[in-house]
């Protein structure tokens, strides 16, 4: 938003026009304004158009590959991705592929399991599971059981799709619940 009339696009266009700029009224008129300005400069002799030159026919020019992959081995008929055959029948999870790209090694089984659990909780439940996520993170941060549960339970509220908050405010369980 413009703080004053002097900051609007119309005011700036008006000032540029008064200073001698070629300012089209709309964006759609810009190509025509550029063409007419160029042609006027050519007729005045300010701009001398250069001759169009055909590029020489050189054929196919290829530089040798300067890229060395440290994670994929294509020396045999089977592509090997970080020591795992992509033709294998085992299921490959995103955490089997990403860590070698980022860290040049696989994650430990406990780290893979934790990140997989976090991804699955987040993907399945989004903000509705924020309390569980807080509990998990607090537990992994070596907090005691009560502190971890409290961090999760205190997150639950109407802002975080608080199902428990809505239940306590409803009359579904009778008066005084």
Backbone as CSV, one residue per row, in Angstrom:
resi,resn,N_x,N_y,N_z,CA_x,CA_y,CA_z,C_x,C_y,C_z
1,UNK,0.839,-1.180,0.000,0.000,0.000,0.000,0.887,1.248,0.000
2,UNK,0.478,2.224,-0.751,1.195,3.494,-0.792,0.843,4.314,0.440
3,UNK,1.866,4.931,1.034,1.634,5.748,2.227,1.097,7.126,1.879
4,UNK,1.287,7.542,0.648,0.762,8.841,0.220,0.474,8.771,-1.278
5,UNK,-0.145,9.821,-1.815,-0.440,9.861,-3.243,0.828,9.908,-4.083
6,UNK,1.925,10.412,-3.518,3.188,10.493,-4.258,3.821,9.123,-4.476
7,UNK,3.378,8.114,-3.731,3.966,6.777,-3.840,3.160,5.847,-4.741
8,UNK,2.087,6.314,-5.329,1.278,5.452,-6.197,1.957,5.298,-7.551
9,UNK,1.593,4.251,-8.275,2.148,3.997,-9.604,1.778,5.111,-10.574
10,UNK,0.559,5.624,-10.454,0.143,6.723,-11.346,1.001,7.954,-11.128
11,UNK,1.308,8.282,-9.876,2.120,9.462,-9.583,3.536,9.278,-10.114
12,UNK,4.086,8.080,-9.950,5.438,7.826,-10.443,5.472,7.877,-11.966
13,UNK,4.464,7.310,-12.611,4.399,7.364,-14.081,4.295,8.797,-14.566
14,UNK,3.484,9.611,-13.892,3.308,11.014,-14.281,4.638,11.770,-14.171
15,UNK,5.390,11.558,-13.091,6.666,12.245,-12.889,7.680,11.808,-13.943
16,UNK,7.711,10.500,-14.251,8.641,10.017,-15.274,8.287,10.594,-16.646
17,UNK,6.985,10.697,-16.964,6.548,11.259,-18.239,6.953,12.733,-18.341
18,UNK,6.787,13.471,-17.244,7.171,14.887,-17.232,8.679,15.055,-17.390
19,UNK,9.466,14.042,-16.933,10.916,14.119,-17.039,11.417,13.693,-18.420
20,UNK,10.517,13.210,-19.296,10.911,12.856,-20.641,10.942,11.364,-20.924
21,UNK,10.572,10.542,-19.980,10.512,9.098,-20.197,9.346,8.765,-21.116
22,UNK,9.457,7.675,-21.860,8.338,7.155,-22.623,7.610,6.199,-21.688
23,UNK,6.414,6.562,-21.278,5.655,5.782,-20.302,4.323,5.381,-20.919
24,UNK,4.153,4.094,-21.223,2.864,3.663,-21.774,1.776,3.698,-20.690
25,UNK,0.535,3.816,-21.108,-0.580,3.878,-20.156,-0.807,2.548,-19.459
26,UNK,-0.618,1.458,-20.212,-0.838,0.125,-19.649,0.344,-0.768,-20.005
27,UNK,0.440,-1.889,-19.326,1.510,-2.834,-19.590,1.385,-3.425,-20.994
28,UNK,0.158,-3.588,-21.468,-0.059,-4.142,-22.804,0.474,-3.222,-23.892
29,UNK,0.586,-1.941,-23.626,1.095,-0.986,-24.613,2.620,-0.902,-24.622
30,UNK,3.292,-1.612,-23.710,4.752,-1.541,-23.600,5.469,-2.003,-24.874
31,UNK,5.113,-3.137,-25.502,5.825,-3.536,-26.729,5.734,-2.486,-27.844
32,UNK,4.574,-1.899,-28.018,4.418,-0.875,-29.062,5.259,0.356,-28.736
33,UNK,5.328,0.736,-27.459,6.132,1.898,-27.054,7.619,1.619,-27.276
34,UNK,8.061,0.400,-26.955,9.462,0.052,-27.182,9.802,0.075,-28.672
35,UNK,8.899,-0.470,-29.492,9.138,-0.518,-30.934,9.193,0.886,-31.529
36,UNK,8.241,1.735,-31.161,8.228,3.098,-31.721,9.440,3.892,-31.249
37,UNK,9.870,3.703,-30.006,11.050,4.416,-29.497,12.296,3.946,-30.248
38,UNK,12.434,2.624,-30.447,13.588,2.088,-31.171,13.623,2.624,-32.603
39,UNK,12.482,2.573,-33.277,12.439,3.056,-34.662,12.747,4.545,-34.749
40,UNK,12.287,5.327,-33.771,12.588,6.773,-33.764,14.081,7.001,-33.565
41,UNK,14.727,6.233,-32.706,16.166,6.380,-32.477,16.966,5.955,-33.703
42,UNK,16.471,4.956,-34.438,17.151,4.524,-35.667,17.046,5.615,-36.727
43,UNK,15.845,6.225,-36.915,15.680,7.276,-37.936,16.480,8.530,-37.576
44,UNK,16.686,8.793,-36.291,17.486,9.957,-35.866,18.984,9.677,-35.969
45,UNK,19.349,8.402,-36.143,20.759,8.047,-36.257,21.433,7.812,-34.907
46,UNK,20.687,7.829,-33.844,21.263,7.588,-32.510,21.655,6.126,-32.367
47,UNK,20.828,5.241,-32.912,21.084,3.808,-32.852,21.302,3.310,-34.271
48,UNK,22.400,2.555,-34.461,22.680,1.958,-35.763,22.493,0.445,-35.591
49,UNK,21.504,-0.126,-36.286,21.284,-1.568,-36.140,22.469,-2.370,-36.656
50,UNK,22.824,-3.399,-35.915,23.917,-4.284,-36.332,23.384,-5.298,-37.336
51,UNK,24.302,-5.786,-38.209,23.920,-6.773,-39.207,23.702,-8.113,-38.520
52,UNK,22.680,-8.821,-38.965,22.429,-10.167,-38.448,23.472,-11.099,-39.035
53,UNK,24.121,-11.866,-38.200,25.159,-12.791,-38.650,24.701,-14.203,-38.333
54,UNK,24.813,-15.073,-39.351,24.463,-16.476,-39.138,25.571,-17.140,-38.328
55,UNK,25.216,-17.898,-37.317,26.263,-18.589,-36.555,26.881,-19.698,-37.403
56,UNK,28.168,-19.949,-37.222,28.807,-20.996,-38.033,28.293,-22.379,-37.647
57,UNK,28.283,-23.277,-38.615,27.823,-24.645,-38.381,29.003,-25.459,-37.885
58,UNK,28.987,-25.809,-36.618,30.120,-26.517,-36.027,29.835,-27.984,-35.762
59,UNK,28.623,-28.420,-35.904,28.293,-29.806,-35.595,28.143,-29.983,-34.085
60,UNK,28.158,-31.217,-33.674,27.966,-31.526,-32.261,29.281,-31.353,-31.506
61,UNK,29.269,-30.495,-30.517,30.446,-30.276,-29.683,30.092,-30.723,-28.277
62,UNK,30.852,-31.662,-27.756,30.588,-32.179,-26.410,31.845,-32.082,-25.581
63,UNK,31.704,-31.581,-24.389,32.810,-31.575,-23.445,32.781,-32.881,-22.656
64,UNK,33.922,-33.354,-22.229,33.915,-34.558,-21.397,33.202,-34.279,-20.072
65,UNK,32.593,-35.315,-19.508,31.850,-35.159,-18.257,32.788,-34.749,-17.137
66,UNK,32.400,-33.713,-16.423,33.181,-33.242,-15.282,32.402,-33.476,-14.000
67,UNK,31.540,-34.462,-14.009,30.665,-34.733,-12.867,30.948,-36.148,-12.377
68,UNK,31.260,-36.260,-11.110,31.513,-37.571,-10.529,30.485,-37.795,-9.429
69,UNK,29.712,-38.856,-9.548,28.700,-39.178,-8.551,29.321,-40.055,-7.470
70,UNK,29.108,-39.649,-6.223,29.636,-40.438,-5.113,28.585,-41.329,-4.491
71,UNK,27.346,-41.261,-5.006,26.283,-42.059,-4.393,25.653,-43.062,-5.337
72,UNK,25.883,-42.923,-6.633,25.288,-43.849,-7.594,26.407,-44.551,-8.355
73,UNK,26.292,-45.856,-8.451,27.259,-46.651,-9.196,26.546,-47.264,-10.396
74,UNK,26.922,-46.806,-11.603,26.292,-47.326,-12.809,27.283,-48.124,-13.643
75,UNK,28.305,-48.686,-12.996,29.307,-49.420,-13.751,28.796,-50.766,-14.236
76,UNK,27.803,-51.322,-13.542,27.240,-52.592,-13.988,25.834,-52.339,-14.542
77,UNK,25.153,-53.387,-14.953,23.828,-53.228,-15.539,22.783,-52.840,-14.493
78,UNK,23.078,-53.054,-13.229,22.154,-52.738,-12.137,22.606,-51.447,-11.462
79,UNK,21.727,-50.465,-11.344,22.078,-49.207,-10.710,22.118,-49.390,-9.202
80,UNK,23.219,-48.991,-8.592,23.411,-49.117,-7.150,23.328,-47.723,-6.549
81,UNK,22.393,-47.524,-5.619,22.174,-46.233,-4.956,22.582,-46.405,-3.505
82,UNK,23.693,-45.791,-3.113,24.223,-45.863,-1.753,24.230,-47.289,-1.226
83,UNK,24.872,-48.145,-1.981,25.046,-49.560,-1.627,23.746,-50.343,-1.602
84,UNK,22.674,-49.830,-2.184,21.405,-50.553,-2.250,21.014,-50.632,-3.720
85,UNK,20.714,-51.817,-4.175,20.313,-51.999,-5.559,18.908,-51.447,-5.758
86,UNK,18.750,-50.615,-6.774,17.426,-50.068,-7.059,16.524,-51.104,-7.708
87,UNK,17.084,-52.224,-8.134,16.301,-53.295,-8.729,15.866,-54.319,-7.684
88,UNK,16.234,-54.105,-6.427,15.898,-55.086,-5.392,14.402,-55.055,-5.107
89,UNK,13.923,-56.125,-4.501,12.490,-56.238,-4.235,12.092,-55.599,-2.911
90,UNK,13.082,-55.168,-2.113,12.735,-54.566,-0.822,12.188,-53.152,-1.015
91,UNK,11.327,-52.744,-0.082,10.739,-51.405,-0.162,11.779,-50.375,0.260
92,UNK,11.830,-49.281,-0.468,12.779,-48.219,-0.143,11.975,-47.032,0.357
93,UNK,12.288,-46.571,1.567,11.606,-45.444,2.200,12.411,-44.183,1.918
94,UNK,11.795,-43.033,2.047,12.477,-41.765,1.779,13.726,-41.612,2.652
95,UNK,13.716,-42.189,3.847,14.880,-42.084,4.724,16.006,-43.025,4.306
96,UNK,15.761,-43.921,3.375,16.834,-44.735,2.822,17.568,-43.973,1.726
97,UNK,16.924,-42.943,1.194,17.471,-42.204,0.059,18.062,-40.855,0.484
98,UNK,17.375,-40.124,1.365,17.782,-38.755,1.706,19.082,-38.641,2.501
99,UNK,19.283,-39.378,3.590,20.510,-39.185,4.373,21.808,-39.358,3.593
100,UNK,21.914,-40.336,2.682,23.167,-40.407,1.912,23.414,-39.150,1.073
101,UNK,22.356,-38.516,0.609,22.534,-37.270,-0.138,23.043,-36.153,0.763
102,UNK,22.472,-36.062,1.979,22.817,-34.967,2.884,24.078,-35.238,3.693
103,UNK,24.209,-36.453,4.221,25.276,-36.758,5.177,26.334,-37.705,4.617
104,UNK,26.164,-38.216,3.392,27.060,-39.178,2.757,27.134,-40.495,3.533
105,UNK,26.125,-40.801,4.308,26.047,-42.079,5.012,24.604,-42.312,5.425
106,UNK,24.278,-43.546,5.778,22.936,-43.880,6.249,22.798,-43.511,7.720
107,UNK,21.589,-43.207,8.153,21.333,-42.931,9.563,21.285,-44.231,10.348
108,UNK,21.474,-44.115,11.651,21.376,-45.296,12.506,19.913,-45.748,12.546
109,UNK,19.671,-47.020,12.888,18.288,-47.522,12.904,17.364,-46.735,13.833
110,UNK,17.857,-46.306,15.007,16.976,-45.571,15.925,16.634,-44.193,15.361
111,UNK,17.597,-43.531,14.692,17.323,-42.208,14.111,16.333,-42.336,12.955
112,UNK,16.510,-43.361,12.130,15.588,-43.591,11.019,14.183,-43.864,11.532
113,UNK,14.086,-44.692,12.581,12.778,-45.022,13.147,12.106,-43.776,13.730
114,UNK,12.884,-42.930,14.432,12.319,-41.710,15.032,11.828,-40.739,13.952
115,UNK,12.641,-40.484,12.944,12.246,-39.546,11.886,11.056,-40.092,11.109
116,UNK,11.032,-41.417,10.867,9.898,-42.029,10.178,8.625,-41.834,10.995
117,UNK,8.692,-42.009,12.328,7.523,-41.827,13.187,7.047,-40.368,13.152
118,UNK,7.994,-39.424,13.195,7.636,-37.999,13.146,6.972,-37.669,11.811
119,UNK,7.544,-38.159,10.702,6.954,-37.898,9.378,5.556,-38.498,9.256
120,UNK,5.387,-39.719,9.763,4.083,-40.369,9.654,3.043,-39.653,10.509
121,UNK,3.409,-39.262,11.724,2.461,-38.535,12.574,2.069,-37.206,11.946
122,UNK,3.072,-36.503,11.423,2.798,-35.198,10.820,1.952,-35.352,9.557
123,UNK,2.272,-36.325,8.730,1.537,-36.514,7.479,0.106,-36.958,7.726
124,UNK,-0.106,-37.812,8.708,-1.435,-38.356,8.947,-2.339,-37.390,9.693
125,UNK,-1.785,-36.620,10.606,-2.647,-35.859,11.506,-2.417,-34.358,11.522
126,UNK,-1.379,-33.870,10.935,-1.062,-32.443,10.879,-1.197,-31.799,12.248
127,UNK,-1.916,-30.667,12.385,-1.928,-29.994,13.686,-2.692,-30.744,14.765
128,UNK,-3.527,-31.697,14.393,-4.312,-32.406,15.397,-3.427,-33.259,16.287
129,UNK,-2.212,-33.525,15.889,-1.337,-34.399,16.655,-0.212,-33.611,17.323
130,UNK,-0.339,-32.291,17.400,0.736,-31.470,17.957,1.071,-31.847,19.386
131,UNK,0.087,-32.263,20.164,0.367,-32.676,21.538,1.241,-33.911,21.578
132,UNK,0.945,-34.893,20.743,1.762,-36.105,20.685,3.166,-35.787,20.198
133,UNK,3.268,-34.891,19.233,4.588,-34.505,18.740,5.404,-33.854,19.846
134,UNK,4.784,-32.964,20.614,5.507,-32.329,21.722,5.957,-33.359,22.743
135,UNK,5.115,-34.332,23.028,5.481,-35.384,23.978,6.681,-36.178,23.460
136,UNK,6.663,-36.533,22.196,7.758,-37.306,21.606,9.058,-36.511,21.633
137,UNK,8.992,-35.251,21.223,10.199,-34.426,21.187,10.756,-34.233,22.591
138,UNK,9.887,-33.973,23.560,10.354,-33.795,24.937,10.970,-35.078,25.481
139,UNK,10.398,-36.215,25.133,10.945,-37.498,25.584,12.316,-37.728,24.976
140,UNK,12.458,-37.470,23.674,13.758,-37.654,23.017,14.794,-36.670,23.543
141,UNK,14.348,-35.552,24.116,15.267,-34.567,24.691,15.613,-34.917,26.134
142,UNK,15.333,-36.156,26.523,15.671,-36.689,27.854,14.925,-36.003,28.987
143,UNK,13.730,-35.537,28.713,12.899,-34.993,29.791,12.262,-36.161,30.534
144,UNK,11.869,-35.926,31.786,11.228,-36.997,32.541,9.808,-37.221,32.020
145,UNK,9.192,-38.327,32.434,7.900,-38.738,31.912,6.826,-37.685,32.146
146,UNK,6.745,-37.138,33.356,5.708,-36.153,33.689,5.878,-34.889,32.845
147,UNK,7.104,-34.409,32.706,7.344,-33.198,31.909,6.989,-33.431,30.442
148,UNK,7.325,-34.610,29.924,7.018,-34.920,28.526,5.515,-34.968,28.292
149,UNK,4.788,-35.657,29.185,3.330,-35.718,29.050,2.701,-34.345,29.202
150,UNK,3.196,-33.565,30.160,2.643,-32.219,30.369,2.862,-31.346,29.134
151,UNK,4.043,-31.435,28.512,4.280,-30.607,27.329,3.313,-30.962,26.214
152,UNK,2.957,-32.250,26.104,1.997,-32.653,25.079,0.583,-32.265,25.423
153,UNK,0.170,-32.512,26.669,-1.209,-32.231,27.066,-1.503,-30.741,27.121
154,UNK,-0.506,-29.938,27.506,-0.740,-28.498,27.591,-0.802,-27.833,26.222
155,UNK,-0.376,-28.547,25.182,-0.468,-28.020,23.820,-1.892,-28.105,23.295
156,UNK,-2.646,-29.065,23.793,-3.990,-29.298,23.271,-4.865,-28.101,23.601
157,UNK,-5.468,-27.542,22.613,-6.352,-26.394,22.788,-7.067,-26.127,21.483
158,UNK,-7.940,-25.156,21.485,-8.730,-24.882,20.279,-7.847,-24.436,19.121
159,UNK,-6.716,-23.814,19.416,-5.819,-23.364,18.346,-5.167,-24.545,17.644
160,UNK,-4.978,-25.654,18.345,-4.318,-26.818,17.784,-5.313,-27.941,17.523
161,UNK,-6.455,-27.639,16.976,-7.497,-28.625,16.698,-7.796,-29.442,17.940
162,UNK,-7.985,-28.776,19.031,-8.118,-29.435,20.319,-9.403,-30.207,20.467
163,UNK,-9.360,-31.480,20.147,-10.538,-32.331,20.279,-10.946,-32.441,21.739
164,UNK,-9.979,-32.564,22.643,-10.302,-32.673,24.071,-10.949,-31.396,24.577
165,UNK,-10.464,-30.257,24.092,-11.020,-28.977,24.504,-12.480,-28.867,24.064
166,UNK,-12.771,-29.316,22.848,-14.142,-29.251,22.343,-15.057,-30.210,23.090
167,UNK,-14.540,-31.391,23.467,-15.359,-32.371,24.169,-15.775,-31.844,25.535
168,UNK,-14.843,-31.210,26.248,-15.190,-30.726,27.593,-16.199,-29.580,27.533
169,UNK,-16.243,-28.864,26.432,-17.191,-27.762,26.304,-18.538,-28.202,25.746
170,UNK,-18.631,-29.444,25.266,-19.900,-29.897,24.688,-20.778,-30.516,25.767
171,UNK,-22.066,-30.674,25.447,-23.015,-31.277,26.374,-23.215,-32.760,26.061
172,UNK,-22.297,-33.342,25.262,-22.473,-34.727,24.845,-22.399,-35.707,26.000
173,UNK,-21.685,-35.354,27.056,-21.508,-36.271,28.169,-22.371,-35.884,29.368
174,UNK,-23.308,-35.029,29.159,-24.210,-34.656,30.259,-23.704,-33.439,30.998
175,UNK,-24.552,-32.861,31.839,-24.182,-31.647,32.566,-23.116,-31.968,33.626
176,UNK,-22.224,-31.016,33.813,-21.210,-31.131,34.860,-20.022,-31.986,34.485
177,UNK,-19.940,-32.416,33.230,-18.796,-33.254,32.835,-17.556,-32.412,32.741
